[in-house]
């Protein structure tokens, strides 16, 4: 074991001295913020990284600190200039000194920041998002949707406690015109790192009821302009551009137009401006209906006046013609009446004469027919007196003959003459082929019955 050795503290002290001697100036450094935390005392702790532009793998990483006294000056200056908050994922140009502590190791002490670099970087990122949406062919999709003439059913994405949401609903539901709206809130976080994903999740909920709603409104009342960064994100803008309902935005700032505003169907400045836009749709429709009604009334009046004048002219023209036609018809009716009366009298006279003639003829014919029928009845009566007794005797003899035959063929008399009937299961056996050995049969004789079992069957003809 060597006697010459250093403790870890002594080694770190040497490193600290070496770094202090070698790196004693401050440097402007470009890095991306991967983590950022501000503690209760106001100190800001960051982690800066550098990534490979192609593979996005980490090339370098360092801890950094902005002490509270500096952070109180840097933060408002940066946010006022860039209209954005320092946040993870943001590229910054910072002035740093290199510090090495025996216990905490290497860290960078940030003493200044250049907002213009971040401003340019944010503009570049925003333009990249716009270019990507254009390349994908979705940038103008939502604006191409037809906006409803009367948007009554409105889906709203906003913070439930936002003052802008309250102003929006109050202005619509309590409008002075009596227009009726149905508003459904889909709550979302409207600022911070979680805002983009929260708004997208709310949009997916609205999409389940897309057939019910007329439009989607995304509003955000108040707040710092630095909170608008989430509305420049690619995924949120892509969802808005491809949404199946027309999207209205009222994010609450006049100067900055976010990518979400650009791809929405209509961009409005504030939530109240969105409400005014929706009310204006109803006012425009009402004005249109009033104009249409006035035009229809005026056109109807014009048509009525024109037709009235035409009717009056026709009345003056037609009246003499009608009078002439009526007079002519009256004369024709009078002539026709006389002709019909004469013709009717002739027809009645002829019919009366024919009726008298037919009455005379029918009387003579009826008498003659009755005499003939009476003669035939007499002849038939005589014939029946002679033939009926003979017929009755013949039928009596035939009946007696049939009675003897029936008595002779009575089964009981046949059995008495020595014949018998064989039954199998209550049915008469007519053919030996219907029997088989072992069958129990019953024989009916002239006097009594006998039962037997078949021991042999011969179905040959005798």
C-alpha positions in Angstrom: 0.0 0.0 0.0 1.5 3.4 -1.0 1.9 6.0 1.7 1.4 8.9 -0.8 -2.3 9.2 -1.5 -5.1 11.8 -1.7 -8.5 11.9 -0.1 -11.5 12.3 -2.4 -12.0 15.8 -1.1 -8.4 16.7 -1.8 -8.7 15.3 -5.4 -11.9 17.3 -6.0 -10.1 20.4 -4.6 -7.3 19.9 -7.2 -9.9 19.6 -9.9 -11.6 22.7 -8.7 -8.4 24.6 -8.7 -7.5 23.3 -12.2 -10.8 24.3 -13.6 -10.7 27.7 -12.0 -7.3 28.4 -13.4 -8.1 27.0 -16.9 -11.7 28.3 -17.2 -11.9 31.6 -15.5 -14.1 33.5 -18.0 -17.8 33.4 -18.7 -19.1 31.8 -21.9 -22.3 32.1 -24.1 -23.6 28.5 -24.5 -26.4 27.1 -26.5 -28.4 24.2 -25.0 -31.8 22.7 -24.7 -33.6 22.6 -21.4 -34.5 19.0 -20.5 -35.5 19.7 -16.9 -36.5 22.9 -15.0 -37.5 23.3 -11.4 -37.9 26.4 -9.2 -37.7 25.8 -5.5 -39.4 27.6 -2.6 -36.4 30.0 -2.2 -36.6 31.2 -5.8 -33.6 29.4 -7.2 -34.0 27.8 -10.6 -32.3 24.4 -11.3 -32.0 23.2 -14.8 -30.5 20.4 -16.8 -29.0 21.4 -20.2 -28.5 18.9 -22.9 -27.2 18.8 -26.5 -28.6 16.3 -28.9 -27.4 14.9 -32.2 -29.5 16.6 -34.9 -29.9 13.4 -36.9 -30.4 10.7 -34.2 -31.5 12.9 -31.4 -29.2 11.0 -29.0 -27.6 13.0 -26.2 -24.1 14.3 -26.9 -23.6 16.3 -23.8 -25.4 17.1 -20.5 -24.7 19.5 -17.6 -26.5 20.8 -14.5 -27.1 24.5 -14.3 -28.4 26.9 -11.7 -29.9 30.4 -11.8 -29.7 31.9 -8.4 -32.8 33.6 -7.2 -31.3 37.1 -7.3 -30.5 36.6 -11.0 -33.7 34.6 -11.8 -35.9 37.5 -10.6 -34.4 39.7 -13.3 -34.0 37.1 -16.1 -37.4 35.6 -15.9 -39.7 38.7 -16.6 -37.2 40.0 -19.2 -37.2 36.7 -21.1 -41.0 36.2 -20.9 -41.8 39.8 -21.9 -39.5 39.5 -24.9 -40.4 36.0 -26.1 -44.0 35.8 -24.8 -43.1 32.4 -23.6 -42.0 30.8 -20.3 -38.8 29.0 -19.7 -39.7 25.4 -20.1 -38.4 21.9 -20.9 -37.8 21.4 -24.6 -36.9 25.0 -25.2 -33.5 26.0 -26.7 -31.7 28.9 -25.0 -28.6 30.9 -25.4 -27.2 31.5 -21.8 -24.1 33.1 -20.3 -22.5 30.7 -17.9 -19.5 30.3 -15.6 -18.2 26.9 -14.8 -18.3 25.9 -11.2 -16.9 22.8 -9.5 -17.8 21.9 -5.9 -16.1 19.2 -3.9 -19.4 17.8 -2.8 -21.8 18.7 -5.6 -19.5 18.3 -8.6 -19.6 20.2 -11.9 -22.3 22.7 -12.6 -23.0 25.8 -14.7 -23.9 29.1 -13.1 -26.2 31.0 -15.5 -25.8 34.8 -15.2 -27.6 36.0 -18.3 -29.9 34.9 -21.2 -30.4 36.1 -24.7 -34.2 36.1 -25.5 -33.7 36.9 -29.2 -32.1 33.5 -29.8 -35.0 31.7 -28.2 -37.5 33.9 -30.0 -35.9 33.0 -33.3 -35.9 29.3 -32.3 -39.5 29.4 -31.3 -40.4 31.1 -34.7 -38.4 28.4 -36.4 -40.2 25.6 -34.6 -43.5 27.2 -35.3 -42.7 27.5 -39.0 -41.6 23.9 -39.0 -45.0 22.8 -37.6 -46.8 24.9 -40.3 -44.6 23.5 -43.1 -45.2 19.9 -41.9 -49.0 20.4 -41.8 -48.9 21.9 -45.4 -46.7 19.0 -46.6 -49.2 16.5 -45.1 -52.1 18.3 -46.9 -54.1 19.0 -43.8 -53.4 22.7 -43.1 -56.6 24.0 -44.8 -58.9 21.0 -44.1 -61.0 22.5 -41.3 -61.4 25.8 -43.0 -62.9 23.9 -46.0 -65.8 22.6 -43.9 -69.2 24.3 -44.3 -70.1 26.3 -41.2 -73.8 25.7 -40.1 -76.2 28.5 -40.8 -77.7 28.2 -37.2 -75.1 26.7 -34.9 -77.2 25.9 -31.8 -75.4 22.9 -30.3 -71.9 23.9 -29.2 -69.1 21.8 -27.7 -66.6 23.9 -25.7 -63.1 23.0 -24.6 -61.9 25.3 -21.8 -61.0 25.3 -18.2 -64.1 25.0 -16.1 -63.0 27.8 -13.8 -61.8 30.2 -16.5 -63.4 33.6 -16.5 -63.5 33.6 -20.3 -65.7 30.4 -20.3 -68.1 32.1 -17.9 -68.3 35.2 -20.1 -68.8 33.1 -23.2 -71.7 31.1 -21.7 -73.3 34.2 -20.1 -73.2 36.1 -23.4 -74.8 33.2 -25.3 -77.4 31.9 -22.9 -78.6 35.4 -21.8 -78.6 37.1 -25.2 -81.0 39.9 -25.8 -82.5 38.3 -28.9 -84.0 35.2 -27.4 -81.8 32.8 -29.4 -81.6 29.4 -27.8 -78.2 27.6 -27.5 -77.1 24.2 -26.0 -73.6 24.4 -24.6 -71.6 21.4 -23.4 -68.2 21.9 -21.6 -65.4 19.3 -22.1 -62.9 20.5 -19.5 -59.2 20.6 -20.3 -56.0 22.1 -19.0 -55.3 25.3 -21.0 -51.7 26.1 -20.1 -48.6 24.4 -19.1 -46.8 21.3 -20.2 -49.9 19.1 -20.0 -52.1 21.5 -21.9 -51.6 20.1 -25.4 -52.4 16.5 -24.4 -55.3 17.6 -22.3 -56.9 19.5 -25.1 -56.4 16.6 -27.5 -58.1 14.2 -25.0 -61.0 16.6 -24.7 -61.3 16.7 -28.6 -61.4 12.9 -28.7 -64.4 13.0 -26.3 -66.2 15.5 -28.5 -65.5 13.4 -31.5 -67.7 10.6 -30.0 -70.7 12.9 -30.3 -69.7 14.7 -33.6 -73.1 13.9 -35.1 -74.9 15.9 -32.3 -72.8 19.1 -32.2 -72.7 21.8 -34.8 -69.3 23.3 -34.0 -66.4 23.0 -31.6 -65.2 26.1 -29.6 -61.7 26.2 -28.0 -61.5 29.2 -25.7 -59.0 30.4 -23.1 -59.7 33.7 -21.3 -56.9 35.7 -19.7 -53.5 34.4 -18.8 -50.0 35.4 -19.8 -49.0 35.4 -23.5 -46.2 33.1 -22.5 -48.8 30.4 -22.0 -49.6 30.1 -25.7 -46.8 27.7 -26.5 -49.0 24.6 -26.3 -51.2 26.0 -29.1 -48.2 25.9 -31.4 -47.7 22.2 -30.9 -47.9 19.9 -34.0 -50.2 17.3 -32.5 -52.8 19.8 -31.3 -52.7 21.7 -34.6 -53.0 18.4 -36.6 -56.1 17.4 -34.6 -57.8 20.7 -35.1 -57.0 20.8 -38.8 -58.5 17.3 -39.3 -61.4 17.6 -36.9 -64.8 16.8 -38.5 -66.6 19.8 -37.0 -65.8 23.4 -37.7 -63.4 24.7 -35.0 -63.6 28.2 -33.6 -60.7 29.5 -31.4 -60.8 32.3 -28.9 -57.5 32.0 -27.1 -57.5 35.5 -25.8 -54.7 37.4 -27.5 -54.8 39.8 -30.4 -51.1 40.1 -31.3 -50.0 36.4 -31.5 -51.6 34.1 -33.9 -50.9 30.5 -32.9 -50.7 27.5 -35.3 -54.0 26.3 -33.7 -55.6 29.7 -34.9 -54.2 29.2 -38.4 -55.7 25.8 -38.9 -59.0 26.4 -37.2 -62.1 27.2 -39.3 -62.3 30.7 -37.8 -59.9 32.5 -35.5 -61.4 35.0 -33.1 -59.6 37.1 -30.5 -61.4 36.3 -27.3 -64.2 34.1 -25.9 -66.6 37.0 -26.0 -65.7 37.5 -29.7 -66.6 33.9 -30.3 -69.9 34.4 -28.7 -70.5 37.5 -30.8 -69.6 35.6 -33.9 -72.2 32.8 -33.1 -74.9 35.4 -32.3 -74.1 37.2 -35.5 -74.9 34.0 -37.4 -78.4 34.1 -36.0 -78.7 37.8 -36.6 -77.6 37.4 -40.2 -80.1 34.5 -40.7 -82.9 36.6 -39.1 -82.1 39.5 -41.4 -82.0 37.2 -44.4 -85.4 35.8 -43.4 -86.8 39.2 -42.9 -85.5 40.4 -46.3 -86.8 37.2 -47.9 -90.2 37.7 -46.3 -90.3 41.4 -47.4 -89.3 40.4 -50.9 -91.9 37.6 -51.0 -94.6 40.0 -49.7 -93.7 42.6 -52.3 -93.5 40.0 -55.1 -96.9 38.6 -54.0 -98.5 42.1 -54.0 -97.0 42.8 -57.4 -98.4 39.5 -58.8 -101.8 40.1 -57.2 -102.0 43.6 -58.7 -101.0 42.4 -62.1 -103.5 39.5 -62.0 -106.2 41.8 -60.7 -105.7 44.1 -63.6 -105.7 41.2 -66.0 -108.9 39.9 -64.5 -110.6 43.2 -64.8 -109.6 43.5 -68.5 -110.8 40.0 -69.1 -114.1 40.7 -67.3 -114.8 43.6 -69.7 -113.8 41.5 -72.7 -115.6 38.3 -71.6 -118.9 39.8 -70.4 -120.4 40.5 -73.9 -119.3 37.1 -75.1 -120.9 35.4 -72.1 -124.1 37.3 -72.5 -124.2 36.3 -76.2 -123.5 32.7 -75.3 -126.2 32.7 -72.6 -128.8 34.1 -75.0 -127.9 31.6 -77.7 -128.1 28.8 -75.2 -131.4 30.0 -74.0 -132.9 29.9 -77.5 -131.4 26.4 -78.2 -132.9 25.1 -74.9 -136.3 26.4 -75.8 -136.2 24.7 -79.2 -134.9 21.5 -77.7 -137.7 21.6 -75.1 -140.4 21.8 -77.7 -138.8 19.0 -79.8 -138.4 16.8 -76.7 -142.0 17.4 -75.7 -143.3 16.4 -79.2 -141.1 13.4 -79.4 -142.2 12.2 -76.0 -145.9 12.5 -76.9 -145.3 10.4 -80.0 -143.4 7.8 -78.0 -146.1 7.5 -75.4 -148.9 7.1 -78.0 -147.0 4.4 -79.8 -146.1 2.6 -76.6 -149.8 2.7 -75.5 -150.9 1.2 -78.8 -148.4 -1.6 -78.7 -149.4 -2.4 -75.1 -153.1 -2.8 -76.1 -152.2 -5.0 -79.0 -149.9 -7.2 -76.9 -152.7 -7.5 -74.2 -155.1 -8.8 -76.8 -152.6 -11.3 -78.3 -151.6 -12.6 -74.9 -155.3 -13.3 -73.9 -155.9 -15.5 -77.0 -152.6 -17.4 -76.7 -153.0 -18.1 -73.0 -156.4 -19.7 -73.5 -155.1 -21.9 -76.3 -152.1 -23.0 -74.3 -154.2 -23.9 -71.3 -156.5 -26.1 -73.4 -153.5 -28.0 -74.8 -152.0 -28.6 -71.4 -155.2 -29.8 -69.9 -155.5 -32.4 -72.7 -152.0 -33.7 -72.0 -152.6 -34.0 -68.3 -155.7 -36.2 -69.0 -153.7 -38.5 -71.3 -150.9 -38.9 -68.7 -153.3 -39.5 -65.9 -154.9 -42.5 -67.8 -151.5 -43.9 -68.6 -150.4 -43.8 -65.0 -153.6 -45.6 -63.8 -152.6 -48.6 -66.0 -148.9 -48.7 -65.5 -148.4 -47.9 -61.8 -150.0 -51.2 -60.4 -147.9 -53.3 -62.8 -144.7 -51.4 -61.7 -145.5 -51.9 -58.0 -146.0 -55.7 -58.5 -142.7 -56.0 -60.3 -140.8 -54.2 -57.6 -142.4 -56.2 -54.8 -141.3 -59.5 -56.5 -137.8 -58.2 -56.9 -137.6 -57.1 -53.3 -138.7 -60.6 -52.1 -136.0 -62.2 -54.3 -133.3 -60.0 -52.8 -134.5 -60.8 -49.3 -134.0 -64.5 -49.9 -130.5 -63.9 -51.3 -129.6 -61.8 -48.2 -130.8 -64.5 -45.9 -129.0 -67.2 -47.8 -125.7 -65.2 -47.7 -125.9 -64.3 -44.0 -122.5 -65.2 -42.4 -124.2 -67.0 -39.6 -126.1 -69.3 -42.1 -122.8 -69.8 -44.1 -121.1 -70.9 -40.9 -123.9 -73.4 -40.1 -123.3 -75.0 -43.4 -119.8 -76.0 -42.3 -117.7 -73.0 -43.1 -115.5 -71.1 -40.6 -113.7 -67.7 -40.2 -110.1 -67.5 -39.1 -109.0 -64.3 -37.3 -105.5 -62.9 -36.6 -105.5 -60.1 -34.1 -109.2 -59.5 -34.8 -108.9 -59.4 -38.6 -110.0 -62.1 -41.0 -107.2 -64.1 -42.7 -107.7 -64.3 -46.4 -104.3 -65.6 -47.5 -101.9 -68.1 -45.8 -99.0 -65.8 -46.7 -100.3 -63.4 -44.0 -99.5 -66.0 -41.3 -96.2 -67.2 -39.8 -95.3 -70.0 -37.5 -96.2 -69.2 -33.9 -99.1 -66.8 -34.6 -102.1 -67.3 -32.4 -105.3 -67.5 -34.4 -109.0 -67.7 -33.6 -111.5 -69.8 -35.6 -115.2 -68.9 -35.6 -117.5 -71.9 -36.3 -121.3 -72.2 -36.7 -121.6 -72.9 -33.0 -118.8 -71.4 -30.9 -115.1 -70.4 -31.3 -111.7 -72.1 -31.1 -108.2 -70.8 -30.5 -105.0 -72.4 -32.0 -101.3 -71.7 -32.8 -99.8 -71.9 -36.3 -97.2 -74.7 -36.6 -96.9 -74.8 -40.3 -97.7 -72.4 -43.2 -98.3 -73.5 -46.8 -99.2 -70.6 -49.1 -99.5 -72.7 -52.2 -102.9 -72.5 -54.0 -105.2 -75.5 -53.6 
